[in-house]
């Protein structure tokens, strides 16, 4: 689950490549992407290879921070967030699912915060993902 579907660091994925890789979940990817841009119109998109062994990942960011990472896999994708303490505290008091809270609570704490990964194979996790995007945007302004 750690490696992108796109491992050739010399070939940035196209929209067509992404649609083929994600299959039916491409519309869910687009919903998440569009939600961030609706809530934060100044958001910028970026494909990046953070480490060659992990391949390409997609980021939606502002000038200083990553709002959300999207990692393409074979017929699904991973949504990753990094939250600071303020956001973590807000999440723990929010209606976000107990499974996401447990994963976040168990995550190792780094200088930039703690991370949580959510696999998206269907629409079930979207409600939590949208709440987490809202919290990320609210707590980091």
N, CA, C and O atoms as a MOPAC input file, in Angstrom:
PM7 MOZYME 1SCF
protein

 N      0.81600 1    -1.19800 1     0.00000 1
 C      0.00000 1     0.00000 1     0.00000 1
 C      0.86000 1     1.26300 1     0.00000 1
 O      0.32000 1     2.36100 1    -0.13100 1
 N      2.16200 1     1.14200 1     0.14100 1
 C      3.04200 1     2.30100 1     0.20100 1
 C      3.45200 1     2.83700 1    -1.15300 1
 O      3.89700 1     3.98200 1    -1.24000 1
 N      3.32100 1     2.06100 1    -2.20800 1
 C      3.81200 1     2.49600 1    -3.51200 1
 C      2.68700 1     2.90900 1    -4.44300 1
 O      1.62200 1     2.29200 1    -4.48000 1
 N      2.95200 1     3.96600 1    -5.19000 1
 C      2.02000 1     4.47200 1    -6.17900 1
 C      1.82500 1     3.47000 1    -7.31600 1
 O      2.67300 1     2.61000 1    -7.55300 1
 N      0.72200 1     3.59000 1    -7.99900 1
 C      0.50200 1     2.81700 1    -9.20900 1
 C      1.49700 1     3.25700 1   -10.28100 1
 O      1.87000 1     2.47200 1   -11.15300 1
 N      1.92100 1     4.51800 1   -10.20800 1
 C      2.82400 1     5.10800 1   -11.19400 1
 C      4.23700 1     5.15600 1   -10.63100 1
 O      4.55100 1     6.00700 1    -9.79800 1
 N      5.07400 1     4.25700 1   -11.07800 1
 C      6.42100 1     4.14200 1   -10.51600 1
 C      7.52700 1     4.68200 1   -11.41400 1
 O      8.66700 1     4.80800 1   -10.96800 1
 N      7.21700 1     5.00400 1   -12.67500 1
 C      8.23300 1     5.55400 1   -13.57300 1
 C      8.39100 1     7.04400 1   -13.28300 1
 O      7.57700 1     7.86100 1   -13.71300 1
 N      9.44200 1     7.38400 1   -12.55300 1
 C      9.61700 1     8.77300 1   -12.12800 1
 C      9.84700 1     9.72800 1   -13.29900 1
 O      9.78000 1    10.94500 1   -13.12600 1
 N     10.11600 1     9.19000 1   -14.48400 1
 C     10.34300 1    10.02500 1   -15.66100 1
 C      9.07600 1    10.28700 1   -16.47300 1
 O      9.11000 1    11.02100 1   -17.46000 1
 N      7.95100 1     9.68200 1   -16.05400 1
 C      6.69800 1     9.86800 1   -16.78900 1
 C      5.58600 1    10.30800 1   -15.83400 1
 O      4.99100 1     9.49900 1   -15.12200 1
 N      5.33100 1    11.60200 1   -15.84400 1
 C      4.26000 1    12.15200 1   -15.01300 1
 C      2.92100 1    11.62900 1   -15.50800 1
 O      2.65600 1    11.66000 1   -16.71000 1
 N      2.07300 1    11.15000 1   -14.60700 1
 C      0.77100 1    10.59900 1   -15.02700 1
 C     -0.12700 1    11.65300 1   -15.68100 1
 O     -0.17200 1    12.80400 1   -15.24800 1
 N     -0.82700 1    11.24400 1   -16.71500 1
 C     -1.81200 1    12.10800 1   -17.37400 1
 C     -3.19400 1    11.80200 1   -16.79400 1
 O     -3.35400 1    10.85100 1   -16.02900 1
 N     -4.17400 1    12.60100 1   -17.15800 1
 C     -5.54900 1    12.32900 1   -16.70600 1
 C     -6.02200 1    10.97600 1   -17.23100 1
 O     -6.71900 1    10.24000 1   -16.53200 1
 N     -5.64200 1    10.65900 1   -18.45000 1
 C     -6.01600 1     9.37500 1   -19.05100 1
 C     -5.36600 1     8.21800 1   -18.28700 1
 O     -6.01300 1     7.20400 1   -18.02300 1
 N     -4.07800 1     8.37400 1   -17.93200 1
 C     -3.37600 1     7.35600 1   -17.13800 1
 C     -4.07900 1     7.15500 1   -15.79500 1
 O     -4.27600 1     6.02800 1   -15.34200 1
 N     -4.45100 1     8.27600 1   -15.16900 1
 C     -5.09800 1     8.22000 1   -13.85700 1
 C     -6.43900 1     7.50200 1   -13.95100 1
 O     -6.74400 1     6.64300 1   -13.12300 1
 N     -7.23300 1     7.84500 1   -14.94300 1
 C     -8.54400 1     7.21700 1   -15.11700 1
 C     -8.40500 1     5.70700 1   -15.31800 1
 O     -9.18500 1     4.92700 1   -14.77300 1
 N     -7.42100 1     5.31100 1   -16.09200 1
 C     -7.19600 1     3.88400 1   -16.33700 1
 C     -6.77200 1     3.16700 1   -15.04900 1
 O     -7.25200 1     2.07100 1   -14.75900 1
 N     -5.88800 1     3.77900 1   -14.29300 1
 C     -5.38600 1     3.17500 1   -13.05000 1
 C     -6.48400 1     3.05700 1   -11.99400 1
 O     -6.61600 1     2.02400 1   -11.33600 1
 N     -7.26200 1     4.11200 1   -11.84000 1
 C     -8.25200 1     4.15100 1   -10.75300 1
 C     -9.56000 1     3.44900 1   -11.08000 1
 O    -10.30000 1     3.06600 1   -10.17400 1
 N     -9.84600 1     3.27700 1   -12.34100 1
 C    -11.09900 1     2.62400 1   -12.70900 1
 C    -12.29500 1     3.40900 1   -12.18200 1
 O    -12.36700 1     4.62700 1   -12.34700 1
 N    -13.22800 1     2.71100 1   -11.55300 1
 C    -14.45300 1     3.34200 1   -11.05600 1
 C    -14.22400 1     4.37100 1    -9.96200 1
 O    -15.10300 1     5.19200 1    -9.70300 1
 N    -13.07500 1     4.35000 1    -9.31800 1
 C    -12.84400 1     5.29600 1    -8.22400 1
 C    -12.34700 1     6.65600 1    -8.71300 1
 O    -12.17000 1     7.56700 1    -7.90300 1
 N    -12.11900 1     6.81300 1   -10.01400 1
 C    -11.63100 1     8.09800 1   -10.52500 1
 C    -12.62900 1     9.22400 1   -10.21300 1
 O    -12.21500 1    10.35700 1    -9.96700 1
 N    -13.92900 1     8.92800 1   -10.22000 1
 C    -14.92800 1     9.96100 1    -9.91100 1
 C    -14.84000 1    10.38500 1    -8.44300 1
 O    -15.10400 1    11.54200 1    -8.11500 1
 N    -14.47100 1     9.45900 1    -7.56400 1
 C    -14.31200 1     9.79800 1    -6.14100 1
 C    -13.07900 1    10.68300 1    -5.94500 1
 O    -13.10300 1    11.63500 1    -5.16600 1
 N    -12.00800 1    10.35600 1    -6.66000 1
 C    -10.79100 1    11.19400 1    -6.65800 1
 C    -11.16800 1    12.61800 1    -7.06500 1
 O    -10.77600 1    13.59000 1    -6.41800 1
 N    -11.94300 1    12.72100 1    -8.15600 1
 C    -12.33400 1    14.03500 1    -8.67000 1
 C    -13.21600 1    14.78300 1    -7.67000 1
 O    -13.08800 1    15.99900 1    -7.52500 1
 N    -14.10700 1    14.07100 1    -6.98000 1
 C    -14.95800 1    14.71000 1    -5.96700 1
 C    -14.11000 1    15.33200 1    -4.85600 1
 O    -14.36600 1    16.45700 1    -4.42700 1
 N    -13.11200 1    14.60000 1    -4.40000 1
 C    -12.23600 1    15.10700 1    -3.33600 1
 C    -11.44700 1    16.30700 1    -3.85000 1
 O    -11.36600 1    17.33400 1    -3.17600 1
 N    -10.87400 1    16.18100 1    -5.02800 1
 C    -10.12400 1    17.27800 1    -5.63900 1
 C    -11.01100 1    18.52500 1    -5.73800 1
 O    -10.61100 1    19.61200 1    -5.32200 1
 N    -12.21000 1    18.36100 1    -6.29000 1
 C    -13.10800 1    19.49600 1    -6.49000 1
 C    -13.55700 1    20.09900 1    -5.16300 1
 O    -13.72000 1    21.31400 1    -5.05700 1
 N    -13.75400 1    19.26300 1    -4.15800 1
 C    -14.17500 1    19.75200 1    -2.84100 1
 C    -13.12000 1    20.69600 1    -2.26600 1
 O    -13.45700 1    21.76700 1    -1.76200 1
 N    -11.85100 1    20.30600 1    -2.33900 1
 C    -10.78000 1    21.17600 1    -1.81900 1
 C    -10.78800 1    22.50700 1    -2.56100 1
 O    -10.70300 1    23.56600 1    -1.93900 1
 N    -10.89000 1    22.45800 1    -3.88500 1
 C    -10.86100 1    23.69000 1    -4.68000 1
 C    -12.08800 1    24.56200 1    -4.44400 1
 O    -12.01000 1    25.78700 1    -4.53400 1
 N    -13.22100 1    23.93300 1    -4.14300 1
 C    -14.42900 1    24.69600 1    -3.81900 1
 C    -14.24800 1    25.42600 1    -2.49000 1
 O    -14.60800 1    26.59700 1    -2.36400 1
 N    -13.68800 1    24.72700 1    -1.50000 1
 C    -13.49400 1    25.30800 1    -0.16800 1
 C    -12.32700 1    26.29000 1    -0.12500 1
 O    -12.32700 1    27.24000 1     0.65800 1
 N    -11.32900 1    26.04500 1    -0.98200 1
 C    -10.12200 1    26.87500 1    -0.99500 1
 C     -9.72400 1    27.10600 1    -2.46000 1
 O     -8.86200 1    26.40300 1    -2.98800 1
 N    -10.35400 1    28.09400 1    -3.11200 1
 C    -10.14200 1    28.31300 1    -4.54600 1
 C     -8.68700 1    28.58500 1    -4.95500 1
 O     -8.32900 1    28.38000 1    -6.11500 1
 N     -7.86100 1    29.03700 1    -4.03600 1
 C     -6.45700 1    29.31800 1    -4.36100 1
 C     -5.57800 1    28.05900 1    -4.33000 1
 O     -4.37200 1    28.14200 1    -4.56100 1
 N     -6.16800 1    26.91200 1    -4.04800 1
 C     -5.39600 1    25.66500 1    -3.97500 1
 C     -4.70800 1    25.37900 1    -5.30200 1
 O     -5.21000 1    25.70400 1    -6.37800 1
 N     -3.54300 1    24.75800 1    -5.18200 1
 C     -2.76000 1    24.39800 1    -6.36700 1
 C     -2.56800 1    22.88600 1    -6.38300 1
 O     -2.45700 1    22.24900 1    -5.33500 1
 N     -2.53000 1    22.32200 1    -7.58900 1
 C     -2.33000 1    20.88300 1    -7.76700 1
 C     -0.89100 1    20.61000 1    -8.16200 1
 O     -0.26000 1    21.40200 1    -8.86100 1
 N     -0.38100 1    19.47200 1    -7.70100 1
 C      0.99900 1    19.13500 1    -8.01600 1
 C      1.20500 1    17.63000 1    -7.98200 1
 O      0.88500 1    16.97800 1    -6.98800 1
 N      1.74300 1    17.07200 1    -9.07300 1
 C      2.22400 1    15.69900 1    -9.07500 1
 C      3.66300 1    15.74500 1    -8.59800 1
 O      4.41700 1    16.63000 1    -9.00400 1
 N      4.05800 1    14.81400 1    -7.74700 1
 C      5.40900 1    14.82600 1    -7.20100 1
 C      5.86500 1    13.39500 1    -6.95000 1
 O      5.05700 1    12.50900 1    -6.67000 1
 N      7.16700 1    13.18700 1    -7.05300 1
 C      7.78600 1    11.91900 1    -6.67800 1
 C      8.61400 1    12.21100 1    -5.42600 1
 O      9.77500 1    12.60500 1    -5.53100 1
 N      8.01700 1    12.01700 1    -4.22800 1
 C      8.74200 1    12.35400 1    -3.00500 1
 C      9.97600 1    11.47400 1    -2.79000 1
 O     11.01100 1    11.94300 1    -2.31600 1
 N      9.85000 1    10.20000 1    -3.14300 1
 C     10.97100 1     9.26300 1    -3.08300 1
 C     10.77300 1     8.29100 1    -4.24000 1
 O      9.67100 1     7.78400 1    -4.45200 1
 N     11.84200 1     8.03400 1    -4.98400 1
 C     11.73000 1     7.20100 1    -6.19200 1
 C     11.05000 1     5.86300 1    -5.92200 1
 O     10.27900 1     5.38700 1    -6.75500 1
 N     11.32100 1     5.25500 1    -4.78200 1
 C     10.75000 1     3.93200 1    -4.52500 1
 C      9.23600 1     3.96200 1    -4.30500 1
 O      8.58200 1     2.92200 1    -4.38700 1
 N      8.67200 1     5.14000 1    -4.02700 1
 C      7.23000 1     5.25200 1    -3.80000 1
 C      6.45600 1     5.70900 1    -5.03000 1
 O      5.23200 1     5.57800 1    -5.06300 1
 N      7.13100 1     6.23800 1    -6.03400 1
 C      6.46500 1     6.68100 1    -7.24600 1
 C      5.72000 1     8.00100 1    -7.07300 1
 O      5.93600 1     8.73800 1    -6.11100 1
 N      4.84900 1     8.27400 1    -8.01900 1
 C      4.13000 1     9.55200 1    -8.07900 1
 C      2.98800 1     9.62800 1    -7.07100 1
 O      2.27000 1     8.65600 1    -6.84000 1
 N      2.84100 1    10.82000 1    -6.47500 1
 C      1.66700 1    11.12400 1    -5.66000 1
 C      1.16400 1    12.50200 1    -6.07900 1
 O      1.89900 1    13.29600 1    -6.66400 1
 N     -0.06800 1    12.76000 1    -5.77500 1
 C     -0.72500 1    14.01000 1    -6.15000 1
 C     -0.99400 1    14.79800 1    -4.88500 1
 O     -1.43100 1    14.24000 1    -3.87900 1
 N     -0.73500 1    16.08300 1    -4.93500 1
 C     -0.94100 1    16.93700 1    -3.76300 1
 C     -1.82200 1    18.11300 1    -4.14100 1
 O     -1.71700 1    18.66500 1    -5.23600 1
 N     -2.68000 1    18.47900 1    -3.22500 1
 C     -3.42200 1    19.72600 1    -3.35200 1
 C     -2.91300 1    20.57900 1    -2.20500 1
 O     -2.96700 1    20.17100 1    -1.04500 1
 N     -2.41200 1    21.78200 1    -2.53900 1
 C     -1.71200 1    22.56400 1    -1.52900 1
 C     -2.00100 1    24.04800 1    -1.66100 1
 O     -2.57300 1    24.51200 1    -2.64700 1
 N     -1.58600 1    24.77500 1    -0.63400 1
 C     -1.55000 1    26.22000 1    -0.74200 1
 C     -0.06900 1    26.59200 1    -0.84300 1
 O      0.75700 1    25.72500 1    -1.12800 1
 N      0.27400 1    27.82400 1    -0.62200 1
 C      1.67000 1    28.23800 1    -0.80200 1
 C      2.63000 1    27.59600 1     0.20400 1
 O      3.79900 1    27.37200 1    -0.11200 1
 N      2.14400 1    27.30000 1     1.41000 1
 C      3.03300 1    26.82700 1     2.47400 1
 C      2.86100 1    25.37000 1     2.86500 1
 O      3.79100 1    24.76300 1     3.39500 1
 N      1.69200 1    24.79900 1     2.61500 1
 C      1.43800 1    23.46100 1     3.15300 1
 C      0.62300 1    22.60500 1     2.19900 1
 O     -0.05700 1    23.09800 1     1.29900 1
 N      0.71800 1    21.31500 1     2.43200 1
 C     -0.09200 1    20.36800 1     1.67500 1
 C     -1.43100 1    20.23800 1     2.40300 1
 O     -1.46400 1    19.99000 1     3.60900 1
 N     -2.50900 1    20.40400 1     1.68500 1
 C     -3.84100 1    20.23700 1     2.27200 1
 C     -4.17000 1    18.75000 1     2.31900 1
 O     -4.60800 1    18.23900 1     3.35000 1
 N     -3.96000 1    18.05900 1     1.20500 1
 C     -4.26200 1    16.62900 1     1.12200 1
 C     -3.36100 1    15.98600 1     0.07100 1
 O     -3.04200 1    16.59000 1    -0.95400 1
 N     -2.96400 1    14.76000 1     0.34800 1
 C     -2.20500 1    13.94300 1    -0.60200 1
 C     -3.14600 1    12.87300 1    -1.15000 1
 O     -3.95300 1    12.31200 1    -0.40800 1
 N     -3.04400 1    12.59200 1    -2.44700 1
 C     -3.81700 1    11.52200 1    -3.06400 1
 C     -2.82400 1    10.57700 1    -3.73100 1
 O     -2.04300 1    10.98400 1    -4.59200 1
 N     -2.86300 1     9.32400 1    -3.32800 1
 C     -1.92200 1     8.33500 1    -3.84300 1
 C     -2.61000 1     7.28800 1    -4.69200 1
 O     -3.34900 1     6.45700 1    -4.16500 1
 N     -2.38100 1     7.30900 1    -6.00400 1
 C     -3.04100 1     6.33600 1    -6.88100 1
 C     -2.52500 1     4.91900 1    -6.67300 1
 O     -1.32100 1     4.69100 1    -6.56200 1
 N     -3.45300 1     3.97600 1    -6.62300 1
 C     -3.13900 1     2.55500 1    -6.54500 1
 C     -3.87800 1     1.85200 1    -7.67000 1
 O     -4.41600 1     2.52000 1    -8.55300 1
 N     -3.92200 1     0.55200 1    -7.66600 1
 C     -4.59800 1    -0.20100 1    -8.71700 1
 C     -6.08500 1    -0.32700 1    -8.38300 1
 O     -6.47300 1    -1.14300 1    -7.54700 1
 N     -6.90700 1     0.48100 1    -9.04000 1
 C     -8.37000 1     0.51200 1    -8.90500 1
 C     -8.85700 1     1.12500 1    -7.59000 1
 O    -10.02200 1     0.96100 1    -7.23000 1
 N     -7.98800 1     1.82100 1    -6.87800 1
 C     -8.37200 1     2.59300 1    -5.69900 1
 C     -7.28800 1     3.61800 1    -5.44200 1
 O     -6.31700 1     3.69800 1    -6.19400 1
 N     -7.44300 1     4.41100 1    -4.37900 1
 C     -6.41700 1     5.37700 1    -4.02900 1
 C     -6.40500 1     5.60200 1    -2.52500 1
 O     -7.34400 1     5.26100 1    -1.80700 1
 N     -5.30300 1     6.19000 1    -2.08300 1
 C     -5.10300 1     6.49500 1    -0.66800 1
 C     -5.15700 1     8.00800 1    -0.49200 1
 O     -4.53400 1     8.74900 1    -1.25300 1
 N     -5.89500 1     8.46100 1     0.50300 1
 C     -5.92400 1     9.87100 1     0.86800 1
 C     -5.12200 1     9.99800 1     2.16100 1
 O     -5.37500 1     9.28700 1     3.13300 1
 N     -4.15600 1    10.90900 1     2.16000 1
 C     -3.30100 1    11.09400 1     3.33100 1
 C     -3.37600 1    12.53900 1     3.80200 1
 O     -3.35100 1    13.48000 1     3.01000 1
 N     -3.47000 1    12.67800 1     5.11700 1
 C     -3.45100 1    13.98900 1     5.76000 1
 C     -2.35300 1    13.99600 1     6.80500 1
 O     -2.04300 1    12.96100 1     7.39600 1
 N     -1.76200 1    15.16600 1     7.03300 1
 C     -0.85300 1    15.40100 1     8.14900 1
 C     -1.48200 1    16.52100 1     8.97000 1
 O     -1.76400 1    17.60100 1     8.45200 1
 N     -1.69700 1    16.25400 1    10.25100 1
 C     -2.36000 1    17.23000 1    11.11700 1
 C     -1.45600 1    17.65500 1    12.26800 1
 O     -0.79000 1    16.83300 1    12.89800 1
 N     -1.45000 1    18.95000 1    12.52200 1
 C     -0.79300 1    19.48600 1    13.70500 1
 C     -1.66600 1    19.26000 1    14.93400 1
 O     -2.76500 1    18.71300 1    14.83700 1
 N     -1.16500 1    19.68700 1    16.09000 1
 C     -1.87500 1    19.44900 1    17.35200 1
 C     -3.25400 1    20.09300 1    17.39300 1
 O     -4.21100 1    19.47700 1    17.86200 1
 N     -3.36400 1    21.32100 1    16.90900 1
 C     -4.65200 1    22.02900 1    16.93700 1
 C     -5.70600 1    21.24700 1    16.12500 1
 O     -6.83300 1    21.05400 1    16.58200 1
 N     -5.32900 1    20.81000 1    14.93700 1
 C     -6.25500 1    20.03500 1    14.10000 1
 C     -6.57500 1    18.69400 1    14.75300 1
 O     -7.72300 1    18.25100 1    14.74700 1
 N     -5.54900 1    18.05100 1    15.31700 1
 C     -5.74900 1    16.76400 1    16.00400 1
 C     -6.80000 1    16.91400 1    17.10800 1
 O     -7.72000 1    16.10300 1    17.20700 1
 N     -6.66000 1    17.94400 1    17.92700 1
 C     -7.61400 1    18.17600 1    19.02100 1
 C     -9.02600 1    18.39500 1    18.47900 1
 O     -9.99700 1    17.88600 1    19.03800 1
 N     -9.13400 1    19.15000 1    17.39600 1
 C    -10.43700 1    19.40700 1    16.77800 1
 C    -11.05400 1    18.11200 1    16.25300 1
 O    -12.24700 1    17.86900 1    16.43600 1
 N    -10.24300 1    17.29000 1    15.60600 1
 C    -10.72800 1    16.00900 1    15.06700 1
 C    -11.25400 1    15.11900 1    16.18100 1
 O    -12.30000 1    14.48700 1    16.03400 1
 N    -10.53400 1    15.06600 1    17.29000 1
 C    -10.93600 1    14.19900 1    18.40100 1
 C    -12.27400 1    14.61800 1    19.00700 1
 O    -12.94900 1    13.80400 1    19.63800 1
 N    -12.66000 1    15.87600 1    18.82100 1
 C    -13.94000 1    16.37600 1    19.32700 1
 C    -15.01000 1    16.42500 1    18.23300 1
 O    -16.12800 1    16.87300 1    18.49000 1
 N    -14.69300 1    15.98200 1    17.04400 1
 C    -15.58800 1    16.09700 1    15.89900 1
 C    -16.37300 1    14.79700 1    15.67500 1
 O    -16.12000 1    13.79200 1    16.33800 1
 N    -17.32700 1    14.82600 1    14.73500 1
 C    -18.06000 1    13.60300 1    14.39100 1
 C    -17.32600 1    12.67700 1    13.41100 1
 O    -17.93900 1    11.76700 1    12.85300 1
 N    -16.03200 1    12.89400 1    13.19500 1
 C    -15.24900 1    11.99000 1    12.34700 1
 C    -15.33000 1    10.58800 1    12.95000 1
 O    -15.39400 1    10.43900 1    14.17100 1
 N    -15.32800 1     9.57200 1    12.10800 1
 C    -15.50500 1     8.19500 1    12.56900 1
 C    -14.46300 1     7.76500 1    13.59600 1
 O    -13.32800 1     8.24100 1    13.58600 1
 N    -14.86300 1     6.87200 1    14.46800 1
 C    -13.96400 1     6.38900 1    15.52300 1
 C    -12.76000 1     5.65400 1    14.94600 1
 O    -11.69000 1     5.65700 1    15.55400 1
 N    -12.91400 1     5.02700 1    13.79000 1
 C    -11.77500 1     4.32400 1    13.19100 1
 C    -10.69600 1     5.30800 1    12.72800 1
 O     -9.50600 1     5.04400 1    12.90300 1
 N    -11.09400 1     6.42100 1    12.14800 1
 C    -10.11700 1     7.44200 1    11.74200 1
 C     -9.46300 1     8.04800 1    12.98600 1
 O     -8.25100 1     8.26400 1    13.01100 1
 N    -10.25800 1     8.31900 1    14.00400 1
 C     -9.69900 1     8.87000 1    15.25000 1
 C     -8.68800 1     7.90300 1    15.86300 1
 O     -7.62800 1     8.32000 1    16.32900 1
 N     -9.01700 1     6.62000 1    15.86400 1
 C     -8.10000 1     5.61300 1    16.42400 1
 C     -6.80400 1     5.55400 1    15.62300 1
 O     -5.72300 1     5.47800 1    16.20800 1
 N     -6.89400 1     5.58700 1    14.30000 1
 C     -5.69100 1     5.58200 1    13.46200 1
 C     -4.83700 1     6.81800 1    13.72100 1
 O     -3.61200 1     6.73100 1    13.79900 1
 N     -5.48700 1     7.95600 1    13.85400 1
 C     -4.75500 1     9.20400 1    14.10100 1
 C     -4.11000 1     9.19200 1    15.48400 1
 O     -2.97000 1     9.62300 1    15.65600 1
 N     -4.85200 1     8.69500 1    16.45500 1
 C     -4.32300 1     8.61600 1    17.82300 1
 C     -3.10500 1     7.69000 1    17.88900 1
 O     -2.16500 1     7.95600 1    18.63800 1
 N     -3.11800 1     6.61400 1    17.11600 1
 C     -2.03300 1     5.63000 1    17.11400 1
 C     -0.83600 1     6.06600 1    16.26700 1
 O      0.23300 1     5.46200 1    16.35000 1
 N     -1.00800 1     7.10700 1    15.45700 1
 C      0.05400 1     7.53500 1    14.54300 1
 C      1.23800 1     8.12000 1    15.30400 1
 O      1.07800 1     8.77300 1    16.33600 1
 N      2.41100 1     7.87400 1    14.77500 1
 C      3.63000 1     8.44100 1    15.33700 1
 C      3.59200 1     9.95500 1    15.14500 1
 O      3.16500 1    10.44400 1    14.09900 1
 N      4.03800 1    10.68900 1    16.15200 1
 C      4.04000 1    12.14700 1    16.08800 1
 C      5.40000 1    12.62800 1    15.58700 1
 O      6.44300 1    12.30600 1    16.15500 1
 N      5.35700 1    13.40400 1    14.50900 1
 C      6.56000 1    14.00600 1    13.93300 1
 C      6.49400 1    15.51200 1    14.13100 1
 O      5.48100 1    16.03000 1    14.60200 1
 N      7.54900 1    16.21300 1    13.78400 1
 C      7.58100 1    17.66700 1    13.92600 1
 C      6.40600 1    18.31100 1    13.19100 1
 O      5.77600 1    19.23200 1    13.71000 1
 N      6.11100 1    17.82300 1    11.97900 1
 C      5.02300 1    18.41100 1    11.19500 1
 C      3.63900 1    17.94300 1    11.63700 1
 O      2.63000 1    18.47600 1    11.17400 1
 N      3.58100 1    16.96100 1    12.51900 1
 C      2.30000 1    16.47500 1    13.02500 1
 C      2.18300 1    14.97100 1    12.90800 1
 O      3.18500 1    14.26100 1    12.82700 1
 N      0.96000 1    14.49700 1    12.90100 1
 C      0.69600 1    13.06600 1    12.74600 1
 C     -0.14800 1    12.84600 1    11.50300 1
 O     -0.97600 1    13.67400 1    11.12400 1
 N      0.09100 1    11.70600 1    10.88700 1
 C     -0.58900 1    11.42400 1     9.63300 1
 C     -1.62000 1    10.33200 1     9.74700 1
 O     -1.57900 1     9.49100 1    10.64500 1
 N     -2.54300 1    10.36800 1     8.81500 1
 C     -3.55400 1     9.32200 1     8.70500 1
 C     -3.77200 1     9.03400 1     7.22200 1
 O     -3.84400 1     9.94600 1     6.39900 1
 N     -3.87400 1     7.74500 1     6.90100 1
 C     -4.14400 1     7.28700 1     5.53700 1
 C     -5.53000 1     6.66100 1     5.49000 1
 O     -5.91100 1     5.88800 1     6.36800 1
 N     -6.27000 1     7.00900 1     4.45300 1
 C     -7.61200 1     6.46000 1     4.26400 1
 C     -7.69100 1     5.88200 1     2.85400 1
 O     -7.53400 1     6.60200 1     1.86800 1
 N     -7.93400 1     4.58800 1     2.77000 1
 C     -8.10200 1     3.94600 1     1.47100 1
 C     -9.48300 1     4.23300 1     0.91800 1
 O    -10.47800 1     4.13500 1     1.63600 1
 N     -9.54800 1     4.59100 1    -0.36300 1
 C    -10.82700 1     4.90300 1    -0.99100 1
 C    -11.08200 1     3.90700 1    -2.12800 1
 O    -10.46300 1     3.96200 1    -3.19100 1
 N    -12.02100 1     2.99700 1    -1.85500 1
 C    -12.44900 1     1.99500 1    -2.84200 1
 C    -13.91300 1     2.20700 1    -3.23200 1
 O    -14.39400 1     1.66000 1    -4.22500 1
 N    -14.61100 1     3.01600 1    -2.42500 1
 C    -16.00500 1     3.36500 1    -2.67700 1
 C    -16.27700 1     4.68100 1    -1.95900 1
 O    -15.36300 1     5.30000 1    -1.41500 1
 N    -17.54800 1     5.10800 1    -1.95900 1
 C    -17.87700 1     6.42700 1    -1.40100 1
 C    -17.94900 1     6.46700 1     0.13100 1
 O    -18.08200 1     7.54900 1     0.70100 1
 N    -17.86500 1     5.33000 1     0.80200 1
 C    -18.03600 1     5.28600 1     2.26700 1
 C    -17.15800 1     6.26400 1     3.04100 1
 O    -17.66700 1     6.92000 1     3.95000 1
 N    -15.86500 1     6.39700 1     2.73300 1
 C    -15.04100 1     7.30600 1     3.54800 1
 C    -15.14100 1     8.78800 1     3.17400 1
 O    -14.49800 1     9.62000 1     3.81300 1
 N    -15.93200 1     9.13500 1     2.15400 1
 C    -15.95400 1    10.52900 1     1.69400 1
 C    -16.40600 1    11.51000 1     2.76200 1
 O    -15.84900 1    12.60200 1     2.87200 1
 N    -17.40500 1    11.14200 1     3.54900 1
 C    -17.90700 1    12.04700 1     4.58500 1
 C    -16.77500 1    12.42600 1     5.54900 1
 O    -16.60200 1    13.60100 1     5.87300 1
 N    -16.01500 1    11.44000 1     6.00100 1
 C    -14.87100 1    11.71800 1     6.88400 1
 C    -13.81400 1    12.55200 1     6.17500 1
 O    -13.26100 1    13.48400 1     6.76000 1
 N    -13.53300 1    12.22600 1     4.92600 1
 C    -12.50900 1    12.95800 1     4.17700 1
 C    -12.89800 1    14.42600 1     4.02600 1
 O    -12.05800 1    15.30900 1     4.19600 1
 N    -14.15100 1    14.68800 1     3.71200 1
 C    -14.59800 1    16.07800 1     3.58700 1
 C    -14.50000 1    16.80200 1     4.93400 1
 O    -14.08700 1    17.96100 1     4.97900 1
 N    -14.87100 1    16.13800 1     6.02300 1
 C    -14.73500 1    16.75300 1     7.35400 1
 C    -13.26800 1    17.05100 1     7.66000 1
 O    -12.94000 1    18.10900 1     8.19600 1
 N    -12.39500 1    16.11300 1     7.31500 1
 C    -10.96800 1    16.31000 1     7.58600 1
 C    -10.39800 1    17.45100 1     6.75100 1
 O     -9.54800 1    18.20100 1     7.23100 1
 N    -10.85100 1    17.59100 1     5.52100 1
 C    -10.42600 1    18.73100 1     4.69900 1
 C    -10.87600 1    20.02800 1     5.35500 1
 O    -10.09800 1    20.97500 1     5.45900 1
 N    -12.13100 1    20.07500 1     5.79900 1
 C    -12.64500 1    21.27600 1     6.47000 1
 C    -11.81000 1    21.61400 1     7.70200 1
 O    -11.44100 1    22.77000 1     7.90900 1
 N    -11.51900 1    20.61800 1     8.50600 1
 C    -10.73000 1    20.83900 1     9.72300 1
 C     -9.32100 1    21.30700 1     9.35900 1
 O     -8.79600 1    22.22600 1     9.98800 1
 N     -8.71900 1    20.70000 1     8.37500 1
 C     -7.37100 1    21.10400 1     7.92900 1
 C     -7.37000 1    22.58000 1     7.53200 1
 O     -6.49000 1    23.33800 1     7.93900 1
 N     -8.34500 1    22.97400 1     6.75000 1
 C     -8.41500 1    24.35000 1     6.29900 1
 C     -8.73600 1    25.32300 1     7.43800 1
 O     -8.17400 1    26.41700 1     7.49200 1
 N     -9.62500 1    24.93700 1     8.33700 1
 C    -10.01900 1    25.80900 1     9.44700 1
 C     -8.90700 1    26.00900 1    10.46600 1
 O     -8.75300 1    27.10100 1    11.01400 1
 N     -8.13700 1    24.96600 1    10.72100 1
 C     -7.14900 1    25.04500 1    11.80600 1
 C     -5.77500 1    25.52700 1    11.35000 1
 O     -4.87800 1    25.71800 1    12.17200 1
 N     -5.61000 1    25.72000 1    10.05900 1
 C     -4.27200 1    26.13000 1     9.62200 1
 C     -4.26200 1    27.51200 1     8.96800 1
 O     -3.33400 1    27.86400 1     8.23900 1
 N     -5.27900 1    28.26300 1     9.23500 1
 C     -5.31900 1    29.63400 1     8.68300 1
 C     -4.79800 1    30.59800 1     9.70300 1
 O     -4.74400 1    31.80100 1     9.44500 1

